[in-house]
Amino acid sequence: ESQKLAFEKTLLGFYVSGHPLARFEKAIRALATATSQQLLHLSEGTLVTIGGMLTKIKLTTTKKRNEQMAVCVLEDLEGDVEVLVFPNNFSQLAPQLKPNAVVFIDARLAIREDRPRLIAQQIIPIEQGASKLAQALALHLRQPVDTALLEQLKALLVRFPGTVPVHIRLDIPEQESLQLKLSEGFKVDPRQDLLDALDQLLGAEAIAFKRQARQTDRPPAYSPV
């Protein structure tokens, strides 16, 4: 499918049968703090996380010191933006600079001639995005909860051990919702396999991420997966 879409873009200049980022849309919308279009309304120097696909990668050197750097294009679901990888970060980030790689980029926004550009600070493969960017996995149990459901949920969480805490909001009829933070033993690696299984067990609307706070972020809020 990815090869077919690449051919469509090469031959026609646009995608016809789908978008290569479609299957990553939930994760990108949950964990990114901005889109390519939203960059136009942010201030110079803002720290952002944007998710998308590296469609162009040009390796070059600086004129003064002949140091290696890269100029890339990141395409998301709304457009694209130029990404600069400067020499001070190049050796660290170079392994992630692969054509058509789907990634999250932590970057500082620069404005040049009214065009946004991103100065990359960190590049994270899409598969590692949740474990590196999420402060917690939040589950909202709205349906009638019984012992069988809780046992299934417990068994599922322990299959994916990791570093991300799990928070549960439990709706109780005619009472205030109960907020729970599960113990250290239930920290998870929120891979797509786990999210898909939770979707089947609880429903997509029951799953959200709490983003890690950053210097220029607003206070973190739950973002639906």
Phi, psi and chi 1 to 4 in degrees:
 res  aa     phi    psi   chi1   chi2   chi3   chi4
   1 GLU       -  -44.0 -178.3 -177.1    0.8      -
   2 SER   -63.7  -37.3   60.2      -      -      -
   3 GLN   -67.3  -41.4 -170.4  174.8   45.6      -
   4 LYS   -59.5  -44.8  176.1 -175.5  175.4 -177.2
   5 LEU   -65.4  -37.7  -68.6  170.3      -      -
   6 ALA   -63.2  -40.6      -      -      -      -
   7 PHE   -63.2  -41.9  -75.4  152.6      -      -
   8 GLU   -59.5  -44.8  -69.2  177.0   -4.8      -
   9 LYS   -67.3  -39.2 -175.0   66.8  178.8  -71.0
  10 THR   -67.5  -45.0  -59.2      -      -      -
  11 LEU   -80.2  -38.0  -65.8  172.6      -      -
  12 LEU  -107.3  -19.4  -56.5  173.9      -      -
  13 GLY    88.4    0.3      -      -      -      -
  14 PHE  -156.5  165.9   52.8   88.3      -      -
  15 TYR   -88.6  142.3  -58.6  109.7      -      -
  16 VAL  -109.1  -51.4  175.7      -      -      -
  17 SER   -92.1    0.3   56.2      -      -      -
  18 GLY   160.9 -168.4      -      -      -      -
  19 HIS  -131.9  134.3 -164.6  -72.1      -      -
  20 PRO   -62.4  -16.0   17.9  -29.7      -      -
  21 LEU   -94.5   -1.9  -66.4  175.5      -      -
  22 ALA   -57.9  -41.4      -      -      -      -
  23 ARG   -75.2  -10.2   63.5 -168.3  179.9  106.6
  24 PHE  -105.0    5.8  -56.4  110.5      -      -
  25 GLU   -59.4  -43.2 -178.4  175.8    3.0      -
  26 LYS   -61.3  -46.3  -71.2 -177.1  179.2  179.6
  27 ALA   -65.0  -40.9      -      -      -      -
  28 ILE   -64.6  -45.5  -70.1  173.0      -      -
  29 ARG   -67.6  -29.6  -66.0 -161.6 -174.9  -77.3
  30 ALA   -77.0  -33.8      -      -      -      -
  31 LEU  -110.4  -22.6  -65.4  167.9      -      -
  32 ALA   -75.1  149.6      -      -      -      -
  33 THR  -102.0   -7.2   61.5      -      -      -
  34 ALA  -158.9  158.4      -      -      -      -
  35 THR  -109.7  171.6   67.2      -      -      -
  36 SER   -59.8  -35.3   58.6      -      -      -
  37 GLN   -75.2  -34.5  -68.4  -57.6  -56.0      -
  38 GLN   -69.2  -22.4  -69.6  170.0  -16.2      -
  39 LEU   -59.0  -29.1  -63.2  175.8      -      -
  40 LEU   -64.1  -19.3  -61.3  168.1      -      -
  41 HIS  -109.4    8.4  -52.1  -69.7      -      -
  42 LEU  -102.8  161.1  -60.3  178.1      -      -
  43 SER   -86.2  152.2  -56.3      -      -      -
  44 GLU   -52.6  133.8  172.3  100.9   16.8      -
  45 GLY    91.2   -6.6      -      -      -      -
  46 THR   -62.7  136.4  -59.5      -      -      -
  47 LEU   -85.6  129.3  -67.7  175.2      -      -
  48 VAL  -134.4  158.9  -62.1      -      -      -
  49 THR  -120.3  124.8  -60.4      -      -      -
  50 ILE  -128.5  141.0 -175.3  169.3      -      -
  51 GLY  -113.8  140.4      -      -      -      -
  52 GLY   176.8 -161.3      -      -      -      -
  53 MET  -117.1  133.7 -178.6  171.4   62.6      -
  54 LEU   -77.8  106.6  -68.5  169.4      -      -
  55 THR   -96.0  -24.8   56.6      -      -      -
  56 LYS  -138.4  137.1  -64.7  180.0 -177.8  178.4
  57 ILE  -137.1  117.7  -59.7  170.4      -      -
  58 LYS  -119.1  117.8  178.4 -176.8  177.4 -178.3
  59 LEU   -87.5  135.6  -57.2 -178.4      -      -
  60 THR  -148.5 -176.2 -175.3      -      -      -
  61 THR  -131.3  153.5   55.7      -      -      -
  62 THR   -74.5  150.6   59.7      -      -      -
  63 LYS   -72.3  -39.2  -66.6 -179.1  179.2  179.2
  64 LYS   -74.2  -49.3  -71.4 -174.2  177.6 -179.4
  65 ARG  -113.5    1.4  -61.5 -173.6  178.5 -178.4
  66 ASN    57.2   39.1 -159.5   37.5      -      -
  67 GLU   -94.2  147.6  -65.0  176.0  -51.6      -
  68 GLN   -78.3  140.9 -159.3  162.5   18.9      -
  69 MET  -150.3  179.7   62.9  171.7  -70.5      -
  70 ALA  -140.1  145.8      -      -      -      -
  71 VAL  -119.5  120.5 -179.4      -      -      -
  72 CYS  -125.9  165.8  -49.0      -      -      -
  73 VAL  -121.8  126.5  173.6      -      -      -
  74 LEU  -107.0  124.0 -176.7   81.4      -      -
  75 GLU  -104.5  127.2  179.2  179.7  -26.5      -
  76 ASP  -114.7 -164.6   68.1    2.5      -      -
  77 LEU   -77.0   -5.3  -68.5  160.6      -      -
  78 GLU  -118.4  -10.4  -63.4 -175.5    4.6      -
  79 GLY   162.5 -146.6      -      -      -      -
  80 ASP  -147.0  167.1   55.9   48.1      -      -
  81 VAL  -151.3  147.0   61.4      -      -      -
  82 GLU   -79.9  138.3 -173.1  176.0   74.4      -
  83 VAL  -123.1  128.8  178.5      -      -      -
  84 LEU  -107.3  131.5  -56.2  178.1      -      -
  85 VAL  -112.5  103.8 -178.7      -      -      -
  86 PHE   -79.2  162.4  -76.3  144.7      -      -
  87 PRO   -54.5  -34.8  -28.9   36.8      -      -
  88 ASN   -65.8  -20.7   58.7  -34.6      -      -
  89 ASN  -114.8   -3.0  -76.3  -33.5      -      -
  90 PHE   -62.4  -47.9 -179.4   81.2      -      -
  91 SER   -62.3  -34.3   59.9      -      -      -
  92 GLN   -73.5  -38.6  174.8 -169.4   -7.0      -
  93 LEU   -94.6  -15.6  -56.9 -176.1      -      -
  94 ALA   -53.9  -39.5      -      -      -      -
  95 PRO   -60.1  -21.4  -25.9   35.9      -      -
  96 GLN   -91.7   -4.0  -53.4  -58.6  -25.5      -
  97 LEU   -86.7   83.2  -61.9  177.4      -      -
  98 LYS  -125.2  135.0  -59.4  173.4 -177.0  177.1
  99 PRO   -56.1  133.8  -23.4   33.4      -      -
 100 ASN    69.5   11.2  -59.9  -40.3      -      -
 101 ALA   -70.1  136.4      -      -      -      -
 102 VAL   -97.4  122.2 -179.0      -      -      -
 103 VAL  -143.3  164.9  -63.1      -      -      -
 104 PHE  -103.2  138.9  -71.8  101.1      -      -
 105 ILE  -121.1  120.2  -63.9 -177.7      -      -
 106 ASP   -84.7  127.3  -84.7  -15.7      -      -
 107 ALA  -152.9  163.6      -      -      -      -
 108 ARG  -105.3  134.9 -172.6  174.3  -63.6  -83.2
 109 LEU   -81.1  130.9  178.1   62.2      -      -
 110 ALA  -121.8  141.3      -      -      -      -
 111 ILE  -113.0  124.0  -52.2  -66.1      -      -
 112 ARG  -134.1  120.1 -177.1  175.8  179.4 -177.6
 113 GLU    53.5   43.9  -62.8  176.7   -5.9      -
 114 ASP    65.4   14.0  -64.6  -33.5      -      -
 115 ARG  -112.4  130.9  -69.8 -178.3   55.5 -166.7
 116 PRO   -75.2  142.0   26.7  -32.3      -      -
 117 ARG  -135.7  152.6  -52.1  166.9   85.8 -172.9
 118 LEU  -112.4  131.5  -63.2  177.7      -      -
 119 ILE   -97.7  104.7  -48.1  -57.8      -      -
 120 ALA   -67.7  135.3      -      -      -      -
 121 GLN  -114.4  -29.6  -61.9 -178.5  -23.5      -
 122 GLN  -153.1  139.9 -175.9  176.6 -160.7      -
 123 ILE  -123.9  123.4  -60.4  177.3      -      -
 124 ILE  -120.7  122.5  -56.5  167.8      -      -
 125 PRO   -55.4  144.7  -23.3   33.3      -      -
 126 ILE   -55.3  -34.8 -169.3   77.1      -      -
 127 GLU   -67.0  -24.5  -62.0   82.8    2.8      -
 128 GLN   -99.1    0.5  -59.2  174.1   22.0      -
 129 GLY   -59.1  -48.3      -      -      -      -
 130 ALA   -64.7  -42.3      -      -      -      -
 131 SER   -69.0  -27.4   60.5      -      -      -
 132 LYS   -95.7  -26.3  -68.6 -176.8  179.1  -66.6
 133 LEU  -106.9  -18.8  -62.2  173.0      -      -
 134 ALA   -89.1  135.3      -      -      -      -
 135 GLN   -81.5  -32.1 -179.7  179.3  -22.2      -
 136 ALA  -162.0  153.6      -      -      -      -
 137 LEU   -97.6  121.6  173.9   64.1      -      -
 138 ALA  -107.9  127.1      -      -      -      -
 139 LEU  -117.2  130.7  -55.4  177.5      -      -
 140 HIS  -112.2  109.9 -173.2 -179.6      -      -
 141 LEU   -93.1  101.6  -54.5 -172.6      -      -
 142 ARG   -98.2  -31.4  -60.5  179.0  176.1   87.7
 143 GLN   -72.2  163.6   56.5 -175.1  -61.1      -
 144 PRO   -55.9  125.7  -24.9   33.9      -      -
 145 VAL  -102.8  126.1  177.0      -      -      -
 146 ASP  -124.2  175.7   55.0   23.7      -      -
 147 THR   -60.7  -38.5  -57.3      -      -      -
 148 ALA   -61.7  -43.3      -      -      -      -
 149 LEU   -64.0  -43.5  177.4   67.3      -      -
 150 LEU   -64.2  -37.3  -66.6  177.3      -      -
 151 GLU   -66.7  -39.9  -72.3  -65.0  -24.8      -
 152 GLN   -63.7  -41.8  -69.0 -179.4   66.4      -
 153 LEU   -64.9  -43.7  178.4   58.2      -      -
 154 LYS   -59.7  -48.1  176.4 -178.0  176.4 -178.9
 155 ALA   -61.8  -35.5      -      -      -      -
 156 LEU   -70.1  -44.4 -176.0   54.8      -      -
 157 LEU   -64.3  -39.9  -64.3  177.6      -      -
 158 VAL   -72.7  -13.7  -61.9      -      -      -
 159 ARG   -74.8  -16.7  -80.2  175.0   48.4 -159.3
 160 PHE  -126.6   62.6  -63.8   89.1      -      -
 161 PRO   -63.6  143.9   25.5  -34.4      -      -
 162 GLY  -168.0 -148.2      -      -      -      -
 163 THR  -117.7   -2.0   59.9      -      -      -
 164 VAL   -95.5  122.0  176.8      -      -      -
 165 PRO   -64.5  156.9  -17.9   30.4      -      -
 166 VAL  -115.8  125.6  177.0      -      -      -
 167 HIS  -109.5  140.1  -62.7  175.6      -      -
 168 ILE  -125.0  132.1  -69.4 -179.3      -      -
 169 ARG  -109.3  120.1  177.7 -177.9  171.2 -174.4
 170 LEU  -112.5  117.2  179.6   61.6      -      -
 171 ASP   -79.4  127.9  -75.2  -10.9      -      -
 172 ILE  -118.7  123.7  -57.6  174.1      -      -
 173 PRO   -52.8  131.6  -25.0   34.4      -      -
 174 GLU    62.4   20.6  -60.2 -179.8    1.4      -
 175 GLN  -138.7  168.4  -62.6 -175.4   42.1      -
 176 GLU   -70.1  149.5  -69.1 -173.2    8.3      -
 177 SER   -61.3  145.7  -64.2      -      -      -
 178 LEU   -97.8  124.9 -176.5   62.8      -      -
 179 GLN  -100.2  125.1  -55.0  -77.2  -12.2      -
 180 LEU  -125.7  139.7  -57.1  171.2      -      -
 181 LYS  -114.0  115.3 -179.8  178.4  178.9 -179.6
 182 LEU   -69.7  157.5  -60.3 -169.3      -      -
 183 SER   -68.4  168.9   65.3      -      -      -
 184 GLU   -55.1  -32.5  -65.3  -75.1  -47.3      -
 185 GLY   -66.6  -10.9      -      -      -      -
 186 PHE  -109.7   14.2  -71.7   99.7      -      -
 187 LYS   -64.4  144.8  -73.6 -174.3  175.0 -178.8
 188 VAL  -127.2  163.7  -64.1      -      -      -
 189 ASP  -102.3  101.9  176.6    6.2      -      -
 190 PRO   -77.2   63.0   28.1  -31.9      -      -
 191 ARG   -71.5  167.1  -53.7 -161.8  -47.8 -100.6
 192 GLN   -60.9  -34.0 -168.5   61.5   45.9      -
 193 ASP   -59.5  -42.7  -71.1  -10.8      -      -
 194 LEU   -66.8  -44.5  172.0   59.0      -      -
 195 LEU   -62.9  -38.9  -60.9  179.4      -      -
 196 ASP   -64.2  -41.7  -70.6  -17.4      -      -
 197 ALA   -67.7  -39.5      -      -      -      -
 198 LEU   -65.5  -36.6  -72.9  170.4      -      -
 199 ASP   -58.8  -44.8 -170.2  -18.4      -      -
 200 GLN   -67.0  -37.0  -69.0 -175.3    2.9      -
 201 LEU   -78.7  -42.7 -179.4   64.0      -      -
 202 LEU  -114.0  -20.6  -55.3  174.8      -      -
 203 GLY    98.1  147.1      -      -      -      -
 204 ALA   -60.4  -35.1      -      -      -      -
 205 GLU   -70.7  -11.6  -66.0 -177.5   -5.4      -
 206 ALA   -88.1   -3.6      -      -      -      -
 207 ILE  -115.6  131.6  -49.3  164.6      -      -
 208 ALA  -149.8  161.4      -      -      -      -
 209 PHE  -110.8  145.6  -76.2  117.9      -      -
 210 LYS  -103.5  116.7 -173.1  177.0 -177.7 -178.1
 211 ARG   -72.7  148.8  -93.2  -63.2  -48.1 -102.8
 212 GLN   -68.3  140.7  -68.1 -179.6    1.4      -
 213 ALA   -75.1  145.2      -      -      -      -
 214 ARG  -125.7  169.9  -59.6 -178.5   56.5 -179.7
 215 GLN   -53.4  -44.5  -95.2 -173.0  -38.2      -
 216 THR  -106.4    7.7   55.8      -      -      -
 217 ASP   -73.8  155.4  -80.7  -11.4      -      -
 218 ARG   -71.5  165.2  -64.0  174.6 -179.8  176.8
 219 PRO   -52.9  137.9  -25.5   33.5      -      -
 220 PRO   -61.6  142.7   22.5  -31.9      -      -
 221 ALA  -129.5  160.6      -      -      -      -
 222 TYR   -72.0  130.2  -73.1  114.1      -      -
 223 SER  -115.4  127.0  -58.3      -      -      -
 224 PRO   -65.0  144.1   22.4  -31.4      -      -
 225 VAL   -76.7      -  175.2      -      -      -
